[in-house]
Amino acid sequence: MSKNIVRFPKRSGDRKRLEAKEGKLSCEVSERWIKFPSASDKFDDIEYLSLDVMTRGSNDKDRKICEIIIDKQQLLKMLAELPVNDRTKT
């Protein structure tokens, strides 16, 4: 019986964690998100990620705005080197 119980996220952190498991990274200020693939594609020495930029359409269904194909290692490097503007102290 407990297998049929659906637990709803209590906090935004829980919601974000659940969405991340589904390959979804939501925008913090709009109804848009990045949909990640289930796997990357490796060719020669580059590992590609095909990312879909999504939104909710007027009929309340998911709608793809565009697709971007990026180098996964380059993205990881850029994120690791990105400085932080700490706004918690203002």
C-alpha atoms as one frame of an Amber mdcrd trajectory, in Angstrom:
protein
   0.000   0.000   0.000   2.813   2.448   0.821   4.081   2.136  -2.776   1.002
   4.073  -3.921   1.659   7.069  -1.682   2.844  10.134  -3.569   4.889  12.530
  -1.475   4.802  16.178  -2.503   7.874  18.365  -1.998   7.594  20.444   1.169
  10.237  22.986   0.327  11.759  24.506  -2.759  14.956  22.556  -2.032  13.039
  19.291  -2.198  11.375  20.373  -5.436  14.723  21.318  -6.972  16.239  17.981
  -5.965  13.348  16.063  -7.518  13.490  18.120 -10.716  17.254  17.561 -10.963
  16.661  13.801 -10.908  14.391  14.324 -13.933  17.079  16.315 -15.761  15.329
  19.648 -15.238  17.043  22.858 -14.103  14.415  25.558 -13.495  14.845  29.294
 -13.861  14.509  31.062 -10.520  12.350  33.910 -11.889  10.320  32.569 -14.834
   8.459  29.542 -16.173  11.492  28.384 -18.154  13.915  25.557 -17.599  16.784
  23.635 -19.155  16.018  20.037 -19.979  19.117  17.857 -19.822  19.543  14.691
 -21.881  19.649  11.265 -20.259  23.280  10.957 -21.404  25.985  12.988 -23.125
  27.445  12.139 -26.530  31.208  11.642 -26.908  32.953  12.125 -30.242  36.740
  12.035 -30.479  37.907  14.248 -27.586  34.720  16.292 -27.043  31.759  15.318
 -24.885  28.637  17.103 -26.083  25.490  17.986 -24.160  22.333  18.680 -26.120
  20.247  20.982 -23.902  16.656  22.044 -24.585  15.445  25.432 -23.351  11.822
  24.857 -22.369   8.764  26.863 -21.343   5.132  26.207 -20.564   2.939  26.840
 -23.615  -0.439  28.559 -23.671  -2.106  25.123 -23.532  -0.162  24.299 -20.321
   2.028  21.780 -22.162   5.816  21.814 -22.212   7.186  23.645 -25.270  10.769
  23.706 -26.525  12.042  27.223 -27.280  15.402  26.167 -28.687  18.240  23.670
 -28.406  21.863  24.383 -27.583  24.711  21.910 -27.961  27.689  22.560 -25.704
  30.994  20.991 -24.666  30.368  19.417 -21.249  33.965  19.779 -20.025  34.073
  23.441 -21.049  30.838  24.087 -19.131  32.213  22.390 -16.009  35.446  24.393
 -16.266  33.582  27.691 -16.683  31.305  26.942 -13.709  34.267  26.015 -11.508
  36.050  29.289 -12.374  32.990  31.548 -12.113  33.392  34.105  -9.306  30.633
  34.574  -6.745  28.948  37.878  -5.897  27.968  37.242  -2.269  24.721  39.149
  -1.752  23.914  37.560   1.619  25.694  40.355   3.487  23.813  43.275   1.915
